[in-house]
């Protein structure tokens, strides 16, 4: 895609997305923020997309904010059109938040394959994935307090559905570093793997061979969990089911299962 993000479309609508600022451990300056946002926009417009695997090349997933950008940029990650962090430039978020929140807004599941380090904003981009697979030795920290800052890359609405309130507060207040095994125990990670990218791809292939319309509906339902009332969720379940039940793709899912073959879904 560019020299900061690569997108490779694989069989069955799987997008292999990698941060490629290897020399800086994928740290975020203005160009890297923009590359993440552009990647999300590109994926939103990609026909046949079914699942995304997000990772970082080199020694790290993402080392967080490039501290040199604090000196050269008044509001790192703010809109290039001149907005500030307080401006809502991408729906309910600003550009910096959208670099994480946008993965949650993608209509298909996103799997993060995490190794090396995921610090600060990197830990929040990781949190935006539907499923997070981390290497046991990954170094993770909500790093902002170390630099006199608060987490502001969409971490707060993402973590609240993943981590216990008191645990999250401690990790924010102390900026304590923890590893992949601890991340799984605390809720920051879904799985621990010696080869996160390989396991993420294996899982992506499973997801890619499910009814894509039902999968998108399931993600919409999951995205409601943190904020919707019981009544809203019950109604949404019914509404989403009406959209898929007895459709050609739903019938194809049944037939493929009964005939023990790979399904052939319409987009």
C-alpha positions as protocol buffer text, in pm:
chain_id: "A"
residue {
  index: 1
  type: UNK
  ca { x: 0 y: 0 z: 0 }
}
residue {
  index: 2
  type: UNK
  ca { x: 280 y: 244 z: 99 }
}
residue {
  index: 3
  type: UNK
  ca { x: 610 y: 235 z: 289 }
}
residue {
  index: 4
  type: UNK
  ca { x: 429 y: 234 z: 627 }
}
residue {
  index: 5
  type: UNK
  ca { x: 147 y: -19 z: 580 }
}
residue {
  index: 6
  type: UNK
  ca { x: 117 y: -320 z: 352 }
}
residue {
  index: 7
  type: UNK
  ca { x: -212 y: -488 z: 260 }
}
residue {
  index: 8
  type: UNK
  ca { x: -200 y: -828 z: 93 }
}
residue {
  index: 9
  type: UNK
  ca { x: -529 y: -985 z: -12 }
}
residue {
  index: 10
  type: UNK
  ca { x: -522 y: -1362 z: 27 }
}
residue {
  index: 11
  type: UNK
  ca { x: -763 y: -1638 z: -70 }
}
residue {
  index: 12
  type: UNK
  ca { x: -1118 y: -1626 z: 72 }
}
residue {
  index: 13
  type: UNK
  ca { x: -1114 y: -1252 z: 140 }
}
residue {
  index: 14
  type: UNK
  ca { x: -843 y: -1255 z: 407 }
}
residue {
  index: 15
  type: UNK
  ca { x: -646 y: -929 z: 432 }
}
residue {
  index: 16
  type: UNK
  ca { x: -293 y: -960 z: 573 }
}
residue {
  index: 17
  type: UNK
  ca { x: -224 y: -607 z: 701 }
}
residue {
  index: 18
  type: UNK
  ca { x: 119 y: -518 z: 839 }
}
residue {
  index: 19
  type: UNK
  ca { x: 273 y: -206 z: 986 }
}
residue {
  index: 20
  type: UNK
  ca { x: 608 y: -173 z: 811 }
}
residue {
  index: 21
  type: UNK
  ca { x: 798 y: 110 z: 982 }
}
residue {
  index: 22
  type: UNK
  ca { x: 1054 y: -147 z: 1087 }
}
residue {
  index: 23
  type: UNK
  ca { x: 1337 y: 96 z: 1172 }
}
residue {
  index: 24
  type: UNK
  ca { x: 1119 y: 265 z: 1438 }
}
residue {
  index: 25
  type: UNK
  ca { x: 942 y: -48 z: 1567 }
}
residue {
  index: 26
  type: UNK
  ca { x: 626 y: 85 z: 1400 }
}
residue {
  index: 27
  type: UNK
  ca { x: 616 y: 388 z: 1629 }
}
residue {
  index: 28
  type: UNK
  ca { x: 351 y: 647 z: 1545 }
}
residue {
  index: 29
  type: UNK
  ca { x: 436 y: 982 z: 1393 }
}
residue {
  index: 30
  type: UNK
  ca { x: 198 y: 1187 z: 1177 }
}
residue {
  index: 31
  type: UNK
  ca { x: 275 y: 979 z: 868 }
}
residue {
  index: 32
  type: UNK
  ca { x: 215 y: 651 z: 1052 }
}
residue {
  index: 33
  type: UNK
  ca { x: -115 y: 777 z: 1199 }
}
residue {
  index: 34
  type: UNK
  ca { x: -226 y: 871 z: 847 }
}
residue {
  index: 35
  type: UNK
  ca { x: -116 y: 536 z: 704 }
}
residue {
  index: 36
  type: UNK
  ca { x: -328 y: 347 z: 958 }
}
residue {
  index: 37
  type: UNK
  ca { x: -632 y: 560 z: 881 }
}
residue {
  index: 38
  type: UNK
  ca { x: -577 y: 518 z: 507 }
}
residue {
  index: 39
  type: UNK
  ca { x: -548 y: 141 z: 552 }
}
residue {
  index: 40
  type: UNK
  ca { x: -881 y: 130 z: 734 }
}
residue {
  index: 41
  type: UNK
  ca { x: -1044 y: 339 z: 461 }
}
residue {
  index: 42
  type: UNK
  ca { x: -897 y: 110 z: 194 }
}
residue {
  index: 43
  type: UNK
  ca { x: -1025 y: -202 z: 368 }
}
residue {
  index: 44
  type: UNK
  ca { x: -1371 y: -49 z: 409 }
}
residue {
  index: 45
  type: UNK
  ca { x: -1382 y: -8 z: 32 }
}
residue {
  index: 46
  type: UNK
  ca { x: -1242 y: -354 z: -50 }
}
residue {
  index: 47
  type: UNK
  ca { x: -1501 y: -584 z: -211 }
}
residue {
  index: 48
  type: UNK
  ca { x: -1512 y: -939 z: -83 }
}
residue {
  index: 49
  type: UNK
  ca { x: -1333 y: -862 z: 244 }
}
residue {
  index: 50
  type: UNK
  ca { x: -1413 y: -1122 z: 511 }
}
residue {
  index: 51
  type: UNK
  ca { x: -1147 y: -1099 z: 782 }
}
residue {
  index: 52
  type: UNK
  ca { x: -837 y: -894 z: 863 }
}
residue {
  index: 53
  type: UNK
  ca { x: -512 y: -1004 z: 1030 }
}
residue {
  index: 54
  type: UNK
  ca { x: -324 y: -702 z: 1169 }
}
residue {
  index: 55
  type: UNK
  ca { x: 43 y: -729 z: 1269 }
}
residue {
  index: 56
  type: UNK
  ca { x: 373 y: -544 z: 1274 }
}
residue {
  index: 57
  type: UNK
  ca { x: 686 y: -636 z: 1081 }
}
residue {
  index: 58
  type: UNK
  ca { x: 1029 y: -638 z: 1240 }
}
residue {
  index: 59
  type: UNK
  ca { x: 1087 y: -647 z: 1614 }
}
residue {
  index: 60
  type: UNK
  ca { x: 752 y: -509 z: 1730 }
}
residue {
  index: 61
  type: UNK
  ca { x: 380 y: -481 z: 1681 }
}
residue {
  index: 62
  type: UNK
  ca { x: 383 y: -109 z: 1766 }
}
residue {
  index: 63
  type: UNK
  ca { x: 607 y: 83 z: 2006 }
}
residue {
  index: 64
  type: UNK
  ca { x: 349 y: 357 z: 2055 }
}
residue {
  index: 65
  type: UNK
  ca { x: 398 y: 727 z: 2006 }
}
residue {
  index: 66
  type: UNK
  ca { x: 717 y: 837 z: 1833 }
}
residue {
  index: 67
  type: UNK
  ca { x: 834 y: 1076 z: 2104 }
}
residue {
  index: 68
  type: UNK
  ca { x: 1013 y: 1297 z: 1853 }
}
residue {
  index: 69
  type: UNK
  ca { x: 668 y: 1386 z: 1715 }
}
residue {
  index: 70
  type: UNK
  ca { x: 585 y: 1553 z: 2048 }
}
residue {
  index: 71
  type: UNK
  ca { x: 852 y: 1810 z: 1969 }
}
residue {
  index: 72
  type: UNK
  ca { x: 764 y: 1863 z: 1603 }
}
residue {
  index: 73
  type: UNK
  ca { x: 384 y: 1826 z: 1608 }
}
residue {
  index: 74
  type: UNK
  ca { x: 150 y: 2021 z: 1833 }
}
residue {
  index: 75
  type: UNK
  ca { x: -117 y: 1752 z: 1832 }
}
residue {
  index: 76
  type: UNK
  ca { x: 33 y: 1424 z: 1704 }
}
residue {
  index: 77
  type: UNK
  ca { x: -233 y: 1229 z: 1523 }
}
residue {
  index: 78
  type: UNK
  ca { x: -472 y: 1521 z: 1482 }
}
residue {
  index: 79
  type: UNK
  ca { x: -633 y: 1587 z: 1147 }
}
residue {
  index: 80
  type: UNK
  ca { x: -397 y: 1706 z: 876 }
}
residue {
  index: 81
  type: UNK
  ca { x: -671 y: 1954 z: 784 }
}
residue {
  index: 82
  type: UNK
  ca { x: -581 y: 2156 z: 1091 }
}
residue {
  index: 83
  type: UNK
  ca { x: -807 y: 2000 z: 1352 }
}
residue {
  index: 84
  type: UNK
  ca { x: -714 y: 1944 z: 1716 }
}
residue {
  index: 85
  type: UNK
  ca { x: -747 y: 1632 z: 1928 }
}
residue {
  index: 86
  type: UNK
  ca { x: -1077 y: 1766 z: 2065 }
}
residue {
  index: 87
  type: UNK
  ca { x: -1231 y: 1789 z: 1717 }
}
residue {
  index: 88
  type: UNK
  ca { x: -1439 y: 1491 z: 1601 }
}
residue {
  index: 89
  type: UNK
  ca { x: -1289 y: 1449 z: 1255 }
}
residue {
  index: 90
  type: UNK
  ca { x: -1384 y: 1081 z: 1201 }
}
residue {
  index: 91
  type: UNK
  ca { x: -1740 y: 1028 z: 1319 }
}
residue {
  index: 92
  type: UNK
  ca { x: -1730 y: 993 z: 1697 }
}
residue {
  index: 93
  type: UNK
  ca { x: -1348 y: 1000 z: 1706 }
}
residue {
  index: 94
  type: UNK
  ca { x: -1053 y: 1214 z: 1604 }
}
residue {
  index: 95
  type: UNK
  ca { x: -791 y: 1090 z: 1356 }
}
residue {
  index: 96
  type: UNK
  ca { x: -564 y: 949 z: 1626 }
}
residue {
  index: 97
  type: UNK
  ca { x: -848 y: 758 z: 1790 }
}
residue {
  index: 98
  type: UNK
  ca { x: -967 y: 633 z: 1452 }
}
residue {
  index: 99
  type: UNK
  ca { x: -628 y: 467 z: 1395 }
}
residue {
  index: 100
  type: UNK
  ca { x: -749 y: 226 z: 1665 }
}
residue {
  index: 101
  type: UNK
  ca { x: -1129 y: 269 z: 1673 }
}
residue {
  index: 102
  type: UNK
  ca { x: -1151 y: 225 z: 1297 }
}
residue {
  index: 103
  type: UNK
  ca { x: -1056 y: -143 z: 1327 }
}
residue {
  index: 104
  type: UNK
  ca { x: -1355 y: -190 z: 1556 }
}
residue {
  index: 105
  type: UNK
  ca { x: -1577 y: -10 z: 1304 }
}
residue {
  index: 106
  type: UNK
  ca { x: -1464 y: -231 z: 1014 }
}
residue {
  index: 107
  type: UNK
  ca { x: -1762 y: -454 z: 934 }
}
residue {
  index: 108
  type: UNK
  ca { x: -1554 y: -774 z: 942 }
}
residue {
  index: 109
  type: UNK
  ca { x: -1361 y: -944 z: 1225 }
}
residue {
  index: 110
  type: UNK
  ca { x: -1008 y: -819 z: 1291 }
}
residue {
  index: 111
  type: UNK
  ca { x: -743 y: -1043 z: 1449 }
}
residue {
  index: 112
  type: UNK
  ca { x: -430 y: -881 z: 1594 }
}
residue {
  index: 113
  type: UNK
  ca { x: -110 y: -1088 z: 1590 }
}
residue {
  index: 114
  type: UNK
  ca { x: 115 y: -922 z: 1845 }
}
residue {
  index: 115
  type: UNK
  ca { x: 485 y: -969 z: 1922 }
}
residue {
  index: 116
  type: UNK
  ca { x: 781 y: -769 z: 2050 }
}
residue {
  index: 117
  type: UNK
  ca { x: 625 y: -463 z: 2210 }
}
residue {
  index: 118
  type: UNK
  ca { x: 280 y: -302 z: 2222 }
}
residue {
  index: 119
  type: UNK
  ca { x: 325 y: 20 z: 2415 }
}
residue {
  index: 120
  type: UNK
  ca { x: 88 y: 312 z: 2463 }
}
residue {
  index: 121
  type: UNK
  ca { x: -103 y: 371 z: 2142 }
}
residue {
  index: 122
  type: UNK
  ca { x: 18 y: 30 z: 2024 }
}
residue {
  index: 123
  type: UNK
  ca { x: -163 y: -137 z: 2313 }
}
residue {
  index: 124
  type: UNK
  ca { x: -479 y: 54 z: 2215 }
}
residue {
  index: 125
  type: UNK
  ca { x: -456 y: -47 z: 1849 }
}
residue {
  index: 126
  type: UNK
  ca { x: -417 y: -404 z: 1971 }
}
residue {
  index: 127
  type: UNK
  ca { x: -729 y: -358 z: 2188 }
}
residue {
  index: 128
  type: UNK
  ca { x: -935 y: -260 z: 1883 }
}
residue {
  index: 129
  type: UNK
  ca { x: -908 y: -608 z: 1734 }
}
residue {
  index: 130
  type: UNK
  ca { x: -1194 y: -851 z: 1785 }
}
residue {
  index: 131
  type: UNK
  ca { x: -941 y: -1121 z: 1881 }
}
residue {
  index: 132
  type: UNK
  ca { x: -587 y: -1062 z: 2009 }
}
residue {
  index: 133
  type: UNK
  ca { x: -317 y: -1331 z: 1982 }
}
residue {
  index: 134
  type: UNK
  ca { x: 10 y: -1243 z: 2154 }
}
residue {
  index: 135
  type: UNK
  ca { x: 352 y: -1398 z: 2190 }
}
residue {
  index: 136
  type: UNK
  ca { x: 423 y: -1488 z: 2556 }
}
residue {
  index: 137
  type: UNK
  ca { x: 728 y: -1261 z: 2565 }
}
residue {
  index: 138
  type: UNK
  ca { x: 549 y: -956 z: 2422 }
}
residue {
  index: 139
  type: UNK
  ca { x: 611 y: -645 z: 2632 }
}
residue {
  index: 140
  type: UNK
  ca { x: 289 y: -449 z: 2682 }
}
residue {
  index: 141
  type: UNK
  ca { x: 220 y: -130 z: 2873 }
}
residue {
  index: 142
  type: UNK
  ca { x: -35 y: 149 z: 2883 }
}
residue {
  index: 143
  type: UNK
  ca { x: 261 y: 382 z: 2871 }
}
residue {
  index: 144
  type: UNK
  ca { x: 108 y: 730 z: 2861 }
}
residue {
  index: 145
  type: UNK
  ca { x: 139 y: 811 z: 3232 }
}
residue {
  index: 146
  type: UNK
  ca { x: 516 y: 765 z: 3208 }
}
residue {
  index: 147
  type: UNK
  ca { x: 523 y: 1073 z: 2985 }
}
residue {
  index: 148
  type: UNK
  ca { x: 268 y: 1271 z: 3185 }
}
residue {
  index: 149
  type: UNK
  ca { x: -15 y: 1188 z: 2945 }
}
residue {
  index: 150
  type: UNK
  ca { x: -344 y: 998 z: 2956 }
}
residue {
  index: 151
  type: UNK
  ca { x: -446 y: 714 z: 2720 }
}
residue {
  index: 152
  type: UNK
  ca { x: -640 y: 878 z: 2436 }
}
residue {
  index: 153
  type: UNK
  ca { x: -628 y: 646 z: 2134 }
}
residue {
  index: 154
  type: UNK
  ca { x: -970 y: 487 z: 2195 }
}
residue {
  index: 155
  type: UNK
  ca { x: -836 y: 260 z: 2468 }
}
residue {
  index: 156
  type: UNK
  ca { x: -1098 y: 354 z: 2725 }
}
residue {
  index: 157
  type: UNK
  ca { x: -1410 y: 238 z: 2535 }
}
residue {
  index: 158
  type: UNK
  ca { x: -1220 y: -67 z: 2407 }
}
residue {
  index: 159
  type: UNK
  ca { x: -1066 y: -191 z: 2732 }
}
residue {
  index: 160
  type: UNK
  ca { x: -1388 y: -158 z: 2934 }
}
residue {
  index: 161
  type: UNK
  ca { x: -1524 y: -469 z: 2766 }
}
residue {
  index: 162
  type: UNK
  ca { x: -1200 y: -664 z: 2810 }
}
residue {
  index: 163
  type: UNK
  ca { x: -1038 y: -588 z: 3146 }
}
residue {
  index: 164
  type: UNK
  ca { x: -1169 y: -561 z: 3502 }
}
residue {
  index: 165
  type: UNK
  ca { x: -1209 y: -199 z: 3612 }
}
residue {
  index: 166
  type: UNK
  ca { x: -960 y: -215 z: 3901 }
}
residue {
  index: 167
  type: UNK
  ca { x: -699 y: -397 z: 3692 }
}
residue {
  index: 168
  type: UNK
  ca { x: -730 y: -140 z: 3414 }
}
residue {
  index: 169
  type: UNK
  ca { x: -694 y: 148 z: 3660 }
}
residue {
  index: 170
  type: UNK
  ca { x: -375 y: 0 z: 3804 }
}
residue {
  index: 171
  type: UNK
  ca { x: -221 y: -53 z: 3462 }
}
residue {
  index: 172
  type: UNK
  ca { x: -306 y: 305 z: 3359 }
}
residue {
  index: 173
  type: UNK
  ca { x: -198 y: 470 z: 3684 }
}
residue {
  index: 174
  type: UNK
  ca { x: 135 y: 287 z: 3710 }
}
residue {
  index: 175
  type: UNK
  ca { x: 220 y: 230 z: 3338 }
}
residue {
  index: 176
  type: UNK
  ca { x: 353 y: -107 z: 3457 }
}
residue {
  index: 177
  type: UNK
  ca { x: 491 y: -331 z: 3186 }
}
residue {
  index: 178
  type: UNK
  ca { x: 348 y: -682 z: 3156 }
}
residue {
  index: 179
  type: UNK
  ca { x: 405 y: -976 z: 2922 }
}
residue {
  index: 180
  type: UNK
  ca { x: 180 y: -1175 z: 2693 }
}
residue {
  index: 181
  type: UNK
  ca { x: 101 y: -1441 z: 2952 }
}
residue {
  index: 182
  type: UNK
  ca { x: -10 y: -1174 z: 3200 }
}
residue {
  index: 183
  type: UNK
  ca { x: -205 y: -1001 z: 2923 }
}
residue {
  index: 184
  type: UNK
  ca { x: -408 y: -1318 z: 2871 }
}
residue {
  index: 185
  type: UNK
  ca { x: -470 y: -1353 z: 3245 }
}
residue {
  index: 186
  type: UNK
  ca { x: -588 y: -991 z: 3276 }
}
residue {
  index: 187
  type: UNK
  ca { x: -802 y: -986 z: 2962 }
}
residue {
  index: 188
  type: UNK
  ca { x: -586 y: -773 z: 2734 }
}
residue {
  index: 189
  type: UNK
  ca { x: -518 y: -1078 z: 2513 }
}
residue {
  index: 190
  type: UNK
  ca { x: -738 y: -1360 z: 2386 }
}
residue {
  index: 191
  type: UNK
  ca { x: -471 y: -1625 z: 2322 }
}
residue {
  index: 192
  type: UNK
  ca { x: -98 y: -1669 z: 2382 }
}
residue {
  index: 193
  type: UNK
  ca { x: 103 y: -1828 z: 2102 }
}
residue {
  index: 194
  type: UNK
  ca { x: 466 y: -1887 z: 2012 }
}
residue {
  index: 195
  type: UNK
  ca { x: 370 y: -1793 z: 1655 }
}
residue {
  index: 196
  type: UNK
  ca { x: 91 y: -1533 z: 1677 }
}
residue {
  index: 197
  type: UNK
  ca { x: 75 y: -1459 z: 1304 }
}
residue {
  index: 198
  type: UNK
  ca { x: 45 y: -1825 z: 1204 }
}
residue {
  index: 199
  type: UNK
  ca { x: -229 y: -1885 z: 1461 }
}
residue {
  index: 200
  type: UNK
  ca { x: -407 y: -1566 z: 1352 }
}
residue {
  index: 201
  type: UNK
  ca { x: -402 y: -1684 z: 991 }
}
residue {
  index: 202
  type: UNK
  ca { x: -535 y: -2025 z: 1091 }
}
residue {
  index: 203
  type: UNK
  ca { x: -823 y: -1860 z: 1275 }
}
residue {
  index: 204
  type: UNK
  ca { x: -879 y: -1617 z: 986 }
}
residue {
  index: 205
  type: UNK
  ca { x: -928 y: -1910 z: 747 }
}
residue {
  index: 206
  type: UNK
  ca { x: -1198 y: -2053 z: 976 }
}
residue {
  index: 207
  type: UNK
  ca { x: -1379 y: -1718 z: 993 }
}
residue {
  index: 208
  type: UNK
  ca { x: -1345 y: -1658 z: 619 }
}
residue {
  index: 209
  type: UNK
  ca { x: -1540 y: -1976 z: 547 }
}
residue {
  index: 210
  type: UNK
  ca { x: -1850 y: -1873 z: 741 }
}
residue {
  index: 211
  type: UNK
  ca { x: -2151 y: -1692 z: 596 }
}
residue {
  index: 212
  type: UNK
  ca { x: -2007 y: -1341 z: 542 }
}
residue {
  index: 213
  type: UNK
  ca { x: -2344 y: -1172 z: 593 }
}
residue {
  index: 214
  type: UNK
  ca { x: -2401 y: -1354 z: 923 }
}
residue {
  index: 215
  type: UNK
  ca { x: -2043 y: -1272 z: 1028 }
}
residue {
  index: 216
  type: UNK
  ca { x: -2099 y: -900 z: 971 }
}
residue {
  index: 217
  type: UNK
  ca { x: -2424 y: -918 z: 1166 }
}
residue {
  index: 218
  type: UNK
  ca { x: -2250 y: -1098 z: 1450 }
}
residue {
  index: 219
  type: UNK
  ca { x: -1985 y: -825 z: 1467 }
}
residue {
  index: 220
  type: UNK
  ca { x: -2255 y: -558 z: 1479 }
}
residue {
  index: 221
  type: UNK
  ca { x: -2415 y: -742 z: 1771 }
}
residue {
  index: 222
  type: UNK
  ca { x: -2083 y: -781 z: 1952 }
}
residue {
  index: 223
  type: UNK
  ca { x: -2009 y: -411 z: 1907 }
}
residue {
  index: 224
  type: UNK
  ca { x: -2332 y: -331 z: 2094 }
}
residue {
  index: 225
  type: UNK
  ca { x: -2245 y: -532 z: 2403 }
}
residue {
  index: 226
  type: UNK
  ca { x: -2076 y: -255 z: 2599 }
}
residue {
  index: 227
  type: UNK
  ca { x: -2347 y: 8 z: 2560 }
}
residue {
  index: 228
  type: UNK
  ca { x: -2682 y: -143 z: 2459 }
}
residue {
  index: 229
  type: UNK
  ca { x: -2961 y: -228 z: 2700 }
}
residue {
  index: 230
  type: UNK
  ca { x: -3095 y: -581 z: 2727 }
}
residue {
  index: 231
  type: UNK
  ca { x: -3401 y: -476 z: 2530 }
}
residue {
  index: 232
  type: UNK
  ca { x: -3188 y: -321 z: 2255 }
}
residue {
  index: 233
  type: UNK
  ca { x: -2975 y: -634 z: 2229 }
}
residue {
  index: 234
  type: UNK
  ca { x: -3277 y: -864 z: 2215 }
}
residue {
  index: 235
  type: UNK
  ca { x: -3428 y: -653 z: 1937 }
}
residue {
  index: 236
  type: UNK
  ca { x: -3097 y: -640 z: 1751 }
}
residue {
  index: 237
  type: UNK
  ca { x: -3064 y: -1020 z: 1768 }
}
residue {
  index: 238
  type: UNK
  ca { x: -3401 y: -1057 z: 1601 }
}
residue {
  index: 239
  type: UNK
  ca { x: -3333 y: -787 z: 1342 }
}
residue {
  index: 240
  type: UNK
  ca { x: -2998 y: -938 z: 1243 }
}
residue {
  index: 241
  type: UNK
  ca { x: -3146 y: -1288 z: 1218 }
}
residue {
  index: 242
  type: UNK
  ca { x: -3422 y: -1165 z: 985 }
}
residue {
  index: 243
  type: UNK
  ca { x: -3150 y: -1037 z: 750 }
}
residue {
  index: 244
  type: UNK
  ca { x: -2984 y: -1379 z: 711 }
}
residue {
  index: 245
  type: UNK
  ca { x: -3232 y: -1657 z: 782 }
}
residue {
  index: 246
  type: UNK
  ca { x: -3342 y: -1853 z: 472 }
}
residue {
  index: 247
  type: UNK
  ca { x: -3118 y: -1647 z: 246 }
}
residue {
  index: 248
  type: UNK
  ca { x: -2905 y: -1824 z: -17 }
}
residue {
  index: 249
  type: UNK
  ca { x: -2591 y: -1785 z: 193 }
}
residue {
  index: 250
  type: UNK
  ca { x: -2759 y: -1928 z: 501 }
}
residue {
  index: 251
  type: UNK
  ca { x: -2887 y: -2225 z: 302 }
}
residue {
  index: 252
  type: UNK
  ca { x: -2540 y: -2270 z: 151 }
}
residue {
  index: 253
  type: UNK
  ca { x: -2392 y: -2283 z: 503 }
}
residue {
  index: 254
  type: UNK
  ca { x: -2635 y: -2563 z: 590 }
}
residue {
  index: 255
  type: UNK
  ca { x: -2569 y: -2759 z: 271 }
}
residue {
  index: 256
  type: UNK
  ca { x: -2192 y: -2725 z: 293 }
}
residue {
  index: 257
  type: UNK
  ca { x: -2199 y: -2849 z: 652 }
}
residue {
  index: 258
  type: UNK
  ca { x: -2419 y: -3146 z: 565 }
}
residue {
  index: 259
  type: UNK
  ca { x: -2212 y: -3236 z: 259 }
}
residue {
  index: 260
  type: UNK
  ca { x: -1880 y: -3187 z: 440 }
}
residue {
  index: 261
  type: UNK
  ca { x: -1743 y: -2947 z: 178 }
}
residue {
  index: 262
  type: UNK
  ca { x: -1612 y: -2593 z: 156 }
}
residue {
  index: 263
  type: UNK
  ca { x: -1898 y: -2343 z: 122 }
}
residue {
  index: 264
  type: UNK
  ca { x: -1934 y: -2118 z: -181 }
}
residue {
  index: 265
  type: UNK
  ca { x: -2087 y: -1793 z: -54 }
}
residue {
  index: 266
  type: UNK
  ca { x: -2212 y: -1495 z: -251 }
}
residue {
  index: 267
  type: UNK
  ca { x: -2076 y: -1157 z: -140 }
}
